[in-house]
Amino acid sequence: MNTVLDAFLRLIPSRHKRTGRGWITFNCPSPTCGDRRGRGGFRETANGFRYRCLNGGCEWEKSTGWEPDSGFHGRPKRLFEQMGGHINDIPIEVREAHSRPRDPTAALETANEFSQVSLPEESRLIWEPTDNKHIIDAQRYVLRRGSVFVESAFYWSPKYPRHVIYPFYYRRKIIGWIARKIDPGKEFAHIKCPNFPTDYMLNQDTAYKKGKGICLVQEGTFDAVALKSLCTFGNTISKKQINFLNQVKESGRKVVLLPDFQQNEWMAYWQTAKDNGWHLSVPHWPDSQLNNRIKDAGESIQRNGLLLTVEAIMNAITDDYVSAASILSMWS
């Protein structure tokens, strides 16, 4: 008896079809696929199975499968859980077969040592009195993002006259900076310092606050500055950052990822939260419509103010990954 194959077959939905080539077709269970046309296909092989989805862009467009000598982890395990299975339904000897031995020191590897860097030449705080047109434009750009930034330490440099610069501090020293373009256009929208500290998260030295609470993680610099949250400078979270956030979780704080509502960029945050048992926040931003949607906390602060934005984030914290994926796919 093949216990793994039998476990999968028990999860086949009652509404399915069988093709002449041996495929069992049903709605793909991936929460990011949204299939309603029976595009998922499951087929028994000599000793195991294959599964694939015909919807372009689905995580199962590239097929997966299982055979007795392959162990039960990675993609087959994720498919099993998406179909509604519980890992305890798979015998432990099957789950552990051919699994890689864990490195006991891997989870301890975090980024906590950084080299000090200098800001671009002749950098100055943008809030100092000036008649320099570029600096005045930089002030206006920051203030349009929200009055919450009026005391934030943004800098300007003649080396990048149409950018505002934000430095990163760690243990009271500057270890990096990023410059944001103040004019429309995607070319040179962001400029990062040489030797950018890849595994660093903005504000990570404040992550271990006393008492239990929320450790909010976002993608963008302005969002993190406004909410004093952590920032990953994009939707990809590195292994060292994951290790760091898991240590924060073990300290008693709830790690909450807030993805941007933009195309499929949210998927990486969603998958990382699910893989590590973290929470997500999927707000229904006030004043957001499908034809004029708000994509992140920064835009919400511009249109709704800080207090309504924070309220929306806190009210939308969840560990229901299926529901979160449905909301994110609708609003992205």
Phi and psi in degrees as GROMACS dihedral restraints (atoms count N, CA, C in turn):
[ dihedral_restraints ]
;  ai    aj    ak    al  type     phi  dphi    fc
    3     4     5     6     1   -94.7    20    10
    4     5     6     7     1    99.8    20    10
    6     7     8     9     1   -65.7    20    10
    7     8     9    10     1   -35.2    20    10
    9    10    11    12     1   -69.2    20    10
   10    11    12    13     1   -48.1    20    10
   12    13    14    15     1   -61.7    20    10
   13    14    15    16     1   -42.9    20    10
   15    16    17    18     1   -61.4    20    10
   16    17    18    19     1   -39.2    20    10
   18    19    20    21     1   -63.4    20    10
   19    20    21    22     1   -40.9    20    10
   21    22    23    24     1   -67.5    20    10
   22    23    24    25     1   -42.7    20    10
   24    25    26    27     1   -63.0    20    10
   25    26    27    28     1   -31.8    20    10
   27    28    29    30     1   -67.3    20    10
   28    29    30    31     1   -20.6    20    10
   30    31    32    33     1   -94.0    20    10
   31    32    33    34     1    -4.5    20    10
   33    34    35    36     1   -61.1    20    10
   34    35    36    37     1   127.1    20    10
   36    37    38    39     1   -60.6    20    10
   37    38    39    40     1   151.2    20    10
   39    40    41    42     1   -63.8    20    10
   40    41    42    43     1   -30.3    20    10
   42    43    44    45     1   -90.2    20    10
   43    44    45    46     1    92.5    20    10
   45    46    47    48     1  -145.7    20    10
   46    47    48    49     1   168.8    20    10
   48    49    50    51     1  -129.7    20    10
   49    50    51    52     1   158.3    20    10
   51    52    53    54     1  -118.9    20    10
   52    53    54    55     1   133.7    20    10
   54    55    56    57     1   -97.2    20    10
   55    56    57    58     1   166.2    20    10
   57    58    59    60     1   -66.7    20    10
   58    59    60    61     1   -17.3    20    10
   60    61    62    63     1   -96.1    20    10
   61    62    63    64     1     9.6    20    10
   63    64    65    66     1    93.1    20    10
   64    65    66    67     1     5.4    20    10
   66    67    68    69     1   -84.6    20    10
   67    68    69    70     1   141.1    20    10
   69    70    71    72     1  -103.3    20    10
   70    71    72    73     1   118.0    20    10
   72    73    74    75     1  -109.3    20    10
   73    74    75    76     1   142.4    20    10
   75    76    77    78     1  -162.4    20    10
   76    77    78    79     1   173.1    20    10
   78    79    80    81     1   -62.9    20    10
   79    80    81    82     1   129.2    20    10
   81    82    83    84     1   -58.9    20    10
   82    83    84    85     1   133.2    20    10
   84    85    86    87     1   -81.9    20    10
   85    86    87    88     1    -4.4    20    10
   87    88    89    90     1   -61.6    20    10
   88    89    90    91     1   128.6    20    10
   90    91    92    93     1   -68.0    20    10
   91    92    93    94     1   -16.1    20    10
   93    94    95    96     1   -96.4    20    10
   94    95    96    97     1    -2.4    20    10
   96    97    98    99     1   -90.2    20    10
   97    98    99   100     1   -45.2    20    10
   99   100   101   102     1    70.3    20    10
  100   101   102   103     1    25.6    20    10
  102   103   104   105     1   -66.6    20    10
  103   104   105   106     1   133.7    20    10
  105   106   107   108     1  -132.4    20    10
  106   107   108   109     1    14.2    20    10
  108   109   110   111     1  -120.4    20    10
  109   110   111   112     1    17.0    20    10
  111   112   113   114     1    63.9    20    10
  112   113   114   115     1    45.3    20    10
  114   115   116   117     1   -91.0    20    10
  115   116   117   118     1    -6.9    20    10
  117   118   119   120     1   -81.8    20    10
  118   119   120   121     1   141.0    20    10
  120   121   122   123     1  -132.4    20    10
  121   122   123   124     1   130.5    20    10
  123   124   125   126     1  -121.3    20    10
  124   125   126   127     1   132.1    20    10
  126   127   128   129     1  -140.1    20    10
  127   128   129   130     1   133.1    20    10
  129   130   131   132     1   -71.2    20    10
  130   131   132   133     1   142.6    20    10
  132   133   134   135     1  -110.4    20    10
  133   134   135   136     1  -172.2    20    10
  135   136   137   138     1   -57.6    20    10
  136   137   138   139     1   -39.1    20    10
  138   139   140   141     1  -128.3    20    10
  139   140   141   142     1    -5.8    20    10
  141   142   143   144     1  -150.9    20    10
  142   143   144   145     1  -130.7    20    10
  144   145   146   147     1  -155.8    20    10
  145   146   147   148     1   166.1    20    10
  147   148   149   150     1  -128.6    20    10
  148   149   150   151     1   148.4    20    10
  150   151   152   153     1  -138.8    20    10
  151   152   153   154     1   141.1    20    10
  153   154   155   156     1  -154.5    20    10
  154   155   156   157     1   160.9    20    10
  156   157   158   159     1  -122.4    20    10
  157   158   159   160     1   139.9    20    10
  159   160   161   162     1   -89.0    20    10
  160   161   162   163     1    -0.6    20    10
  162   163   164   165     1   -79.9    20    10
  163   164   165   166     1   123.8    20    10
  165   166   167   168     1   -62.1    20    10
  166   167   168   169     1   134.7    20    10
  168   169   170   171     1    90.7    20    10
  169   170   171   172     1   -10.6    20    10
  171   172   173   174     1   -69.7    20    10
  172   173   174   175     1   148.2    20    10
  174   175   176   177     1   -63.0    20    10
  175   176   177   178     1   -19.9    20    10
  177   178   179   180     1  -101.7    20    10
  178   179   180   181     1    11.8    20    10
  180   181   182   183     1   -60.1    20    10
  181   182   183   184     1   -37.6    20    10
  183   184   185   186     1   -86.1    20    10
  184   185   186   187     1   117.5    20    10
  186   187   188   189     1   -65.1    20    10
  187   188   189   190     1   160.1    20    10
  189   190   191   192     1  -131.0    20    10
  190   191   192   193     1   175.7    20    10
  192   193   194   195     1  -176.3    20    10
  193   194   195   196     1  -177.5    20    10
  195   196   197   198     1  -148.2    20    10
  196   197   198   199     1   140.5    20    10
  198   199   200   201     1  -133.6    20    10
  199   200   201   202     1   154.6    20    10
  201   202   203   204     1   -56.5    20    10
  202   203   204   205     1   -25.0    20    10
  204   205   206   207     1   -96.4    20    10
  205   206   207   208     1    12.1    20    10
  207   208   209   210     1  -105.3    20    10
  208   209   210   211     1    -2.6    20    10
  210   211   212   213     1    73.5    20    10
  211   212   213   214     1   174.8    20    10
  213   214   215   216     1  -131.1    20    10
  214   215   216   217     1    88.8    20    10
  216   217   218   219     1  -156.6    20    10
  217   218   219   220     1  -178.6    20    10
  219   220   221   222     1    63.2    20    10
  220   221   222   223     1  -133.4    20    10
  222   223   224   225     1   -64.9    20    10
  223   224   225   226     1   -44.9    20    10
  225   226   227   228     1   -58.7    20    10
  226   227   228   229     1   -39.3    20    10
  228   229   230   231     1   -64.5    20    10
  229   230   231   232     1   -41.4    20    10
  231   232   233   234     1   -65.8    20    10
  232   233   234   235     1   -40.8    20    10
  234   235   236   237     1   -61.2    20    10
  235   236   237   238     1   -43.3    20    10
  237   238   239   240     1   -58.3    20    10
  238   239   240   241     1   -44.5    20    10
  240   241   242   243     1   -68.7    20    10
  241   242   243   244     1   -37.8    20    10
  243   244   245   246     1   -65.7    20    10
  244   245   246   247     1   -31.1    20    10
  246   247   248   249     1   -77.6    20    10
  247   248   249   250     1    -6.5    20    10
  249   250   251   252     1   105.7    20    10
  250   251   252   253     1     8.7    20    10
  252   253   254   255     1   -80.4    20    10
  253   254   255   256     1   160.2    20    10
  255   256   257   258     1  -114.7    20    10
  256   257   258   259     1   135.3    20    10
  258   259   260   261     1   -57.5    20    10
  259   260   261   262     1   -28.3    20    10
  261   262   263   264     1   -70.2    20    10
  262   263   264   265     1   -10.8    20    10
  264   265   266   267     1   -76.2    20    10
  265   266   267   268     1   -10.9    20    10
  267   268   269   270     1  -101.5    20    10
  268   269   270   271     1   126.0    20    10
  270   271   272   273     1   -54.0    20    10
  271   272   273   274     1   141.6    20    10
  273   274   275   276     1   -62.4    20    10
  274   275   276   277     1   -33.1    20    10
  276   277   278   279     1   -67.3    20    10
  277   278   279   280     1   -27.8    20    10
  279   280   281   282     1   -76.1    20    10
  280   281   282   283     1   -41.9    20    10
  282   283   284   285     1   -62.4    20    10
  283   284   285   286     1   -36.3    20    10
  285   286   287   288     1   -93.0    20    10
  286   287   288   289     1    -7.6    20    10
  288   289   290   291     1   -63.4    20    10
  289   290   291   292     1   129.8    20    10
  291   292   293   294     1    61.3    20    10
  292   293   294   295     1    18.1    20    10
  294   295   296   297     1   -77.6    20    10
  295   296   297   298     1   147.5    20    10
  297   298   299   300     1   -74.9    20    10
  298   299   300   301     1   137.8    20    10
  300   301   302   303     1   -64.7    20    10
  301   302   303   304     1   137.2    20    10
  303   304   305   306     1   -79.6    20    10
  304   305   306   307     1   141.2    20    10
  306   307   308   309     1   -82.6    20    10
  307   308   309   310     1   112.2    20    10
  309   310   311   312     1   -63.8    20    10
  310   311   312   313     1   -17.0    20    10
  312   313   314   315     1   -94.6    20    10
  313   314   315   316     1    -8.1    20    10
  315   316   317   318     1   -62.5    20    10
  316   317   318   319     1   -42.2    20    10
  318   319   320   321     1   -67.9    20    10
  319   320   321   322     1   -14.9    20    10
  321   322   323   324     1   -90.1    20    10
  322   323   324   325     1   -10.3    20    10
  324   325   326   327     1   -79.6    20    10
  325   326   327   328     1   109.3    20    10
  327   328   329   330     1  -130.4    20    10
  328   329   330   331     1   167.7    20    10
  330   331   332   333     1   -97.0    20    10
  331   332   333   334     1   109.0    20    10
  333   334   335   336     1  -140.1    20    10
  334   335   336   337     1    13.1    20    10
  336   337   338   339     1  -129.9    20    10
  337   338   339   340     1   121.7    20    10
  339   340   341   342     1  -135.3    20    10
  340   341   342   343     1   147.3    20    10
  342   343   344   345     1   -82.6    20    10
  343   344   345   346     1   144.5    20    10
  345   346   347   348     1   -75.5    20    10
  346   347   348   349     1   141.8    20    10
  348   349   350   351     1  -128.6    20    10
  349   350   351   352     1   169.0    20    10
  351   352   353   354     1  -105.9    20    10
  352   353   354   355     1   150.2    20    10
  354   355   356   357     1   -70.7    20    10
  355   356   357   358     1   161.1    20    10
  357   358   359   360     1   -53.9    20    10
  358   359   360   361     1   154.6    20    10
  360   361   362   363     1   -55.8    20    10
  361   362   363   364     1   140.7    20    10
  363   364   365   366     1    59.0    20    10
  364   365   366   367     1    31.3    20    10
  366   367   368   369     1   -67.4    20    10
  367   368   369   370     1   144.2    20    10
  369   370   371   372     1  -147.2    20    10
  370   371   372   373     1   151.1    20    10
  372   373   374   375     1   -61.3    20    10
  373   374   375   376     1   137.9    20    10
  375   376   377   378     1   -74.2    20    10
  376   377   378   379     1   -15.1    20    10
  378   379   380   381     1   -86.2    20    10
  379   380   381   382     1    -4.2    20    10
  381   382   383   384     1   -70.5    20    10
  382   383   384   385     1   145.7    20    10
  384   385   386   387     1   -55.7    20    10
  385   386   387   388     1   138.0    20    10
  387   388   389   390     1  -160.9    20    10
  388   389   390   391     1   157.9    20    10
  390   391   392   393     1  -115.5    20    10
  391   392   393   394     1    12.3    20    10
  393   394   395   396     1   -73.3    20    10
  394   395   396   397     1   118.9    20    10
  396   397   398   399     1   -59.3    20    10
  397   398   399   400     1   -40.6    20    10
  399   400   401   402     1   -63.8    20    10
  400   401   402   403     1   -41.6    20    10
  402   403   404   405     1   -67.5    20    10
  403   404   405   406     1   -40.5    20    10
  405   406   407   408     1   -61.7    20    10
  406   407   408   409     1   -41.5    20    10
  408   409   410   411     1   -62.4    20    10
  409   410   411   412     1   -37.8    20    10
  411   412   413   414     1   -65.2    20    10
  412   413   414   415     1   -41.0    20    10
  414   415   416   417     1   -60.1    20    10
  415   416   417   418     1   -46.9    20    10
  417   418   419   420     1   -62.5    20    10
  418   419   420   421     1   -40.0    20    10
  420   421   422   423     1   -60.2    20    10
  421   422   423   424     1   -47.6    20    10
  423   424   425   426     1   -64.7    20    10
  424   425   426   427     1   -43.2    20    10
  426   427   428   429     1   -66.6    20    10
  427   428   429   430     1   -31.7    20    10
  429   430   431   432     1   -64.6    20    10
  430   431   432   433     1   -26.3    20    10
  432   433   434   435     1   -73.5    20    10
  433   434   435   436     1   -16.7    20    10
  435   436   437   438     1   142.1    20    10
  436   437   438   439     1   143.2    20    10
  438   439   440   441     1   -65.7    20    10
  439   440   441   442     1   -15.3    20    10
  441   442   443   444     1   -60.5    20    10
  442   443   444   445     1   -20.5    20    10
  444   445   446   447     1   -91.2    20    10
  445   446   447   448     1     2.3    20    10
  447   448   449   450     1   -62.8    20    10
  448   449   450   451     1   -26.0    20    10
  450   451   452   453     1  -108.5    20    10
  451   452   453   454     1     9.8    20    10
  453   454   455   456     1   -79.8    20    10
  454   455   456   457     1   147.6    20    10
  456   457   458   459     1   -84.2    20    10
  457   458   459   460     1    69.7    20    10
  459   460   461   462     1   -87.2    20    10
  460   461   462   463     1   143.7    20    10
  462   463   464   465     1  -119.9    20    10
  463   464   465   466     1   164.2    20    10
  465   466   467   468     1  -133.8    20    10
  466   467   468   469     1   145.9    20    10
  468   469   470   471     1  -138.5    20    10
  469   470   471   472     1   141.4    20    10
  471   472   473   474     1   -63.3    20    10
  472   473   474   475     1   -16.3    20    10
  474   475   476   477     1   -68.7    20    10
  475   476   477   478     1   -31.5    20    10
  477   478   479   480     1  -130.0    20    10
  478   479   480   481     1    73.2    20    10
  480   481   482   483     1   -66.3    20    10
  481   482   483   484     1   -20.0    20    10
  483   484   485   486     1  -110.2    20    10
  484   485   486   487     1    32.1    20    10
  486   487   488   489     1  -133.5    20    10
  487   488   489   490     1   153.6    20    10
  489   490   491   492     1  -107.0    20    10
  490   491   492   493     1   143.5    20    10
  492   493   494   495     1  -113.7    20    10
  493   494   495   496     1   134.0    20    10
  495   496   497   498     1  -121.9    20    10
  496   497   498   499     1   123.3    20    10
  498   499   500   501     1   -85.7    20    10
  499   500   501   502     1   154.2    20    10
  501   502   503   504     1  -107.3    20    10
  502   503   504   505     1   127.9    20    10
  504   505   506   507     1  -108.7    20    10
  505   506   507   508     1   141.6    20    10
  507   508   509   510     1  -146.0    20    10
  508   509   510   511     1   121.5    20    10
  510   511   512   513     1    53.4    20    10
  511   512   513   514     1    44.7    20    10
  513   514   515   516     1    68.0    20    10
  514   515   516   517     1    19.5    20    10
  516   517   518   519     1  -130.4    20    10
  517   518   519   520     1   150.4    20    10
  519   520   521   522     1   -79.7    20    10
  520   521   522   523     1   122.4    20    10
  522   523   524   525     1  -117.1    20    10
  523   524   525   526     1     4.6    20    10
  525   526   527   528     1   173.2    20    10
  526   527   528   529     1   173.1    20    10
  528   529   530   531     1  -158.6    20    10
  529   530   531   532     1   160.3    20    10
  531   532   533   534     1  -137.6    20    10
  532   533   534   535     1   140.4    20    10
  534   535   536   537     1  -112.2    20    10
  535   536   537   538     1   134.5    20    10
  537   538   539   540     1  -112.0    20    10
  538   539   540   541     1   129.7    20    10
  540   541   542   543     1   -68.3    20    10
  541   542   543   544     1   136.4    20    10
  543   544   545   546     1   -96.7    20    10
  544   545   546   547     1    -6.2    20    10
  546   547   548   549     1  -105.4    20    10
  547   548   549   550     1   157.5    20    10
  549   550   551   552     1   -62.9    20    10
  550   551   552   553     1   157.5    20    10
  552   553   554   555     1   114.3    20    10
  553   554   555   556     1   141.5    20    10
  555   556   557   558     1   -86.1    20    10
  556   557   558   559     1   -18.4    20    10
  558   559   560   561     1   -66.9    20    10
  559   560   561   562     1   125.6    20    10
  561   562   563   564     1    55.8    20    10
  562   563   564   565     1    36.0    20    10
  564   565   566   567     1   -60.6    20    10
  565   566   567   568     1   -37.1    20    10
  567   568   569   570     1  -128.6    20    10
  568   569   570   571     1   137.9    20    10
  570   571   572   573     1  -123.1    20    10
  571   572   573   574     1   124.5    20    10
  573   574   575   576     1  -101.3    20    10
  574   575   576   577     1   151.1    20    10
  576   577   578   579     1   -66.4    20    10
  577   578   579   580     1   156.2    20    10
  579   580   581   582     1   -58.6    20    10
  580   581   582   583     1   145.0    20    10
  582   583   584   585     1    55.6    20    10
  583   584   585   586     1    45.9    20    10
  585   586   587   588     1   -53.1    20    10
  586   587   588   589     1   131.7    20    10
  588   589   590   591     1   -72.7    20    10
  589   590   591   592     1    87.0    20    10
  591   592   593   594     1   -54.1    20    10
  592   593   594   595     1   -43.4    20    10
  594   595   596   597     1   -90.4    20    10
  595   596   597   598     1     5.2    20    10
  597   598   599   600     1   -80.5    20    10
  598   599   600   601     1   144.9    20    10
  600   601   602   603     1  -117.5    20    10
  601   602   603   604     1   129.5    20    10
  603   604   605   606     1   -54.5    20    10
  604   605   606   607     1   133.5    20    10
  606   607   608   609     1    71.2    20    10
  607   608   609   610     1    16.4    20    10
  609   610   611   612     1   -66.8    20    10
  610   611   612   613     1   -20.9    20    10
  612   613   614   615     1   -75.9    20    10
  613   614   615   616     1    -3.7    20    10
  615   616   617   618     1  -106.4    20    10
  616   617   618   619     1     7.5    20    10
  618   619   620   621     1   -68.9    20    10
  619   620   621   622     1   -29.6    20    10
  621   622   623   624     1   -95.5    20    10
  622   623   624   625     1    70.5    20    10
  624   625   626   627     1   -81.6    20    10
  625   626   627   628     1   154.0    20    10
  627   628   629   630     1   -66.1    20    10
  628   629   630   631     1   142.8    20    10
  630   631   632   633     1    80.4    20    10
  631   632   633   634     1   166.4    20    10
  633   634   635   636     1   -80.7    20    10
  634   635   636   637     1   153.0    20    10
  636   637   638   639     1   174.7    20    10
  637   638   639   640     1  -158.2    20    10
  639   640   641   642     1  -102.6    20    10
  640   641   642   643     1   133.9    20    10
  642   643   644   645     1  -110.8    20    10
  643   644   645   646     1    98.5    20    10
  645   646   647   648     1   -87.1    20    10
  646   647   648   649     1   135.7    20    10
  648   649   650   651     1  -124.8    20    10
  649   650   651   652     1   128.4    20    10
  651   652   653   654     1  -129.4    20    10
  652   653   654   655     1   172.0    20    10
  654   655   656   657     1   -89.2    20    10
  655   656   657   658     1   -35.4    20    10
  657   658   659   660     1  -104.5    20    10
  658   659   660   661     1   150.5    20    10
  660   661   662   663     1   -64.5    20    10
  661   662   663   664     1   -50.3    20    10
  663   664   665   666     1   -60.6    20    10
  664   665   666   667     1   -39.3    20    10
  666   667   668   669     1   -61.1    20    10
  667   668   669   670     1   -44.4    20    10
  669   670   671   672     1   -69.2    20    10
  670   671   672   673     1   -36.8    20    10
  672   673   674   675     1   -64.3    20    10
  673   674   675   676     1   -43.2    20    10
  675   676   677   678     1   -65.6    20    10
  676   677   678   679     1   -41.2    20    10
  678   679   680   681     1  -102.5    20    10
  679   680   681   682     1     2.8    20    10
  681   682   683   684     1    54.2    20    10
  682   683   684   685     1    39.6    20    10
  684   685   686   687     1  -100.8    20    10
  685   686   687   688     1   179.3    20    10
  687   688   689   690     1   -82.9    20    10
  688   689   690   691     1   152.7    20    10
  690   691   692   693     1  -134.3    20    10
  691   692   693   694     1   131.7    20    10
  693   694   695   696     1  -100.3    20    10
  694   695   696   697     1     2.6    20    10
  696   697   698   699     1    56.4    20    10
  697   698   699   700     1    44.7    20    10
  699   700   701   702     1   138.2    20    10
  700   701   702   703     1   177.1    20    10
  702   703   704   705     1   -91.6    20    10
  703   704   705   706     1     1.3    20    10
  705   706   707   708     1   -98.8    20    10
  706   707   708   709     1   131.2    20    10
  708   709   710   711     1  -111.5    20    10
  709   710   711   712     1   121.6    20    10
  711   712   713   714     1   -75.0    20    10
  712   713   714   715     1   167.1    20    10
  714   715   716   717     1   -61.2    20    10
  715   716   717   718     1   -41.6    20    10
  717   718   719   720     1   -66.6    20    10
  718   719   720   721     1   -36.2    20    10
  720   721   722   723     1   -67.4    20    10
  721   722   723   724     1   -38.9    20    10
  723   724   725   726     1   -61.8    20    10
  724   725   726   727     1   -44.8    20    10
  726   727   728   729     1   -59.3    20    10
  727   728   729   730     1   -43.1    20    10
  729   730   731   732     1   -61.3    20    10
  730   731   732   733     1   -46.9    20    10
  732   733   734   735     1   -68.0    20    10
  733   734   735   736     1   -32.0    20    10
  735   736   737   738     1   -68.0    20    10
  736   737   738   739     1   -33.1    20    10
  738   739   740   741     1   -66.9    20    10
  739   740   741   742     1   -38.7    20    10
  741   742   743   744     1   -61.1    20    10
  742   743   744   745     1   -43.2    20    10
  744   745   746   747     1   -61.0    20    10
  745   746   747   748     1   -43.0    20    10
  747   748   749   750     1   -65.9    20    10
  748   749   750   751     1   -23.4    20    10
  750   751   752   753     1   -76.4    20    10
  751   752   753   754     1    -7.8    20    10
  753   754   755   756     1   113.7    20    10
  754   755   756   757     1    -3.4    20    10
  756   757   758   759     1   -93.2    20    10
  757   758   759   760     1   151.2    20    10
  759   760   761   762     1   -90.2    20    10
  760   761   762   763     1   116.3    20    10
  762   763   764   765     1   -81.5    20    10
  763   764   765   766     1   123.3    20    10
  765   766   767   768     1  -126.1    20    10
  766   767   768   769     1   118.6    20    10
  768   769   770   771     1   -92.6    20    10
  769   770   771   772     1   134.1    20    10
  771   772   773   774     1  -115.5    20    10
  772   773   774   775     1    95.2    20    10
  774   775   776   777     1   -73.6    20    10
  775   776   777   778     1   156.2    20    10
  777   778   779   780     1   -75.0    20    10
  778   779   780   781     1   141.3    20    10
  780   781   782   783     1   -87.2    20    10
  781   782   783   784     1    77.5    20    10
  783   784   785   786     1  -146.3    20    10
  784   785   786   787     1   109.8    20    10
  786   787   788   789     1    47.2    20    10
  787   788   789   790     1  -130.8    20    10
  789   790   791   792     1  -102.4    20    10
  790   791   792   793     1    15.1    20    10
  792   793   794   795     1   -62.9    20    10
  793   794   795   796     1   -25.1    20    10
  795   796   797   798     1   -69.6    20    10
  796   797   798   799     1   -19.3    20    10
  798   799   800   801     1   -60.9    20    10
  799   800   801   802     1   -37.7    20    10
  801   802   803   804     1   -65.3    20    10
  802   803   804   805     1   -43.9    20    10
  804   805   806   807     1   -62.3    20    10
  805   806   807   808     1   -45.5    20    10
  807   808   809   810     1   -59.0    20    10
  808   809   810   811     1   -47.1    20    10
  810   811   812   813     1   -66.7    20    10
  811   812   813   814     1   -40.1    20    10
  813   814   815   816     1   -65.9    20    10
  814   815   816   817     1   -40.4    20    10
  816   817   818   819     1   -62.5    20    10
  817   818   819   820     1   -44.4    20    10
  819   820   821   822     1   -64.3    20    10
  820   821   822   823     1   -44.1    20    10
  822   823   824   825     1   -62.9    20    10
  823   824   825   826     1   -29.4    20    10
  825   826   827   828     1  -108.5    20    10
  826   827   828   829     1     3.3    20    10
  828   829   830   831     1    69.9    20    10
  829   830   831   832     1    27.9    20    10
  831   832   833   834     1   -88.8    20    10
  832   833   834   835     1   173.7    20    10
  834   835   836   837     1   -98.3    20    10
  835   836   837   838     1   162.6    20    10
  837   838   839   840     1  -122.6    20    10
  838   839   840   841     1   153.9    20    10
  840   841   842   843     1  -118.1    20    10
  841   842   843   844     1   124.1    20    10
  843   844   845   846     1  -126.8    20    10
  844   845   846   847     1    74.3    20    10
  846   847   848   849     1   -68.6    20    10
  847   848   849   850     1   147.7    20    10
  849   850   851   852     1   -91.1    20    10
  850   851   852   853     1    92.7    20    10
  852   853   854   855     1   -59.4    20    10
  853   854   855   856     1   133.0    20    10
  855   856   857   858     1   -57.4    20    10
  856   857   858   859     1   142.4    20    10
  858   859   860   861     1    68.2    20    10
  859   860   861   862     1    18.6    20    10
  861   862   863   864     1  -100.8    20    10
  862   863   864   865     1   127.7    20    10
  864   865   866   867     1  -121.8    20    10
  865   866   867   868     1   158.9    20    10
  867   868   869   870     1   -60.2    20    10
  868   869   870   871     1   -31.7    20    10
  870   871   872   873     1   -93.3    20    10
  871   872   873   874     1     0.4    20    10
  873   874   875   876     1  -154.2    20    10
  874   875   876   877     1    59.2    20    10
  876   877   878   879     1   -82.1    20    10
  877   878   879   880     1   154.0    20    10
  879   880   881   882     1   -90.9    20    10
  880   881   882   883     1   130.0    20    10
  882   883   884   885     1  -100.5    20    10
  883   884   885   886     1   -16.3    20    10
  885   886   887   888     1  -159.0    20    10
  886   887   888   889     1   177.1    20    10
  888   889   890   891     1   -63.4    20    10
  889   890   891   892     1   -34.9    20    10
  891   892   893   894     1   -60.6    20    10
  892   893   894   895     1   -44.3    20    10
  894   895   896   897     1   -67.7    20    10
  895   896   897   898     1   -34.7    20    10
  897   898   899   900     1   -65.6    20    10
  898   899   900   901     1   -38.9    20    10
  900   901   902   903     1   -62.7    20    10
  901   902   903   904     1   -39.8    20    10
  903   904   905   906     1   -60.9    20    10
  904   905   906   907     1   -40.7    20    10
  906   907   908   909     1   -96.7    20    10
  907   908   909   910     1   -26.5    20    10
  909   910   911   912     1  -119.3    20    10
  910   911   912   913     1   -15.4    20    10
  912   913   914   915     1    90.7    20    10
  913   914   915   916     1   167.1    20    10
  915   916   917   918     1   -68.9    20    10
  916   917   918   919     1   -44.7    20    10
  918   919   920   921     1   -65.7    20    10
  919   920   921   922     1   -45.4    20    10
  921   922   923   924     1   -64.3    20    10
  922   923   924   925     1   -35.1    20    10
  924   925   926   927     1   -64.8    20    10
  925   926   927   928     1   -47.7    20    10
  927   928   929   930     1   -62.1    20    10
  928   929   930   931     1   -42.2    20    10
  930   931   932   933     1   -60.5    20    10
  931   932   933   934     1   -43.1    20    10
  933   934   935   936     1   -63.2    20    10
  934   935   936   937     1   -40.6    20    10
  936   937   938   939     1   -64.8    20    10
  937   938   939   940     1   -47.4    20    10
  939   940   941   942     1   -66.6    20    10
  940   941   942   943     1   -36.5    20    10
  942   943   944   945     1   -74.4    20    10
  943   944   945   946     1   -12.1    20    10
  945   946   947   948     1  -109.3    20    10
  946   947   948   949     1    14.1    20    10
  948   949   950   951     1   -75.1    20    10
  949   950   951   952     1   131.7    20    10
  951   952   953   954     1  -152.4    20    10
  952   953   954   955     1   155.9    20    10
  954   955   956   957     1  -118.8    20    10
  955   956   957   958     1    19.8    20    10
  957   958   959   960     1   -88.4    20    10
  958   959   960   961     1    92.0    20    10
  960   961   962   963     1   -68.8    20    10
  961   962   963   964     1   -32.5    20    10
  963   964   965   966     1   -65.7    20    10
  964   965   966   967     1   -48.6    20    10
  966   967   968   969     1   -63.0    20    10
  967   968   969   970     1   -40.6    20    10
  969   970   971   972     1   -61.7    20    10
  970   971   972   973     1   -42.8    20    10
  972   973   974   975     1   -63.6    20    10
  973   974   975   976     1   -37.7    20    10
  975   976   977   978     1   -63.8    20    10
  976   977   978   979     1   -42.8    20    10
  978   979   980   981     1   -67.6    20    10
  979   980   981   982     1   -44.5    20    10
  981   982   983   984     1   -65.2    20    10
  982   983   984   985     1   -40.5    20    10
  984   985   986   987     1   -68.5    20    10
  985   986   987   988     1   -30.0    20    10
  987   988   989   990     1   -72.4    20    10
  988   989   990   991     1   -40.5    20    10
  990   991   992   993     1   -94.6    20    10
  991   992   993   994     1    -1.9    20    10
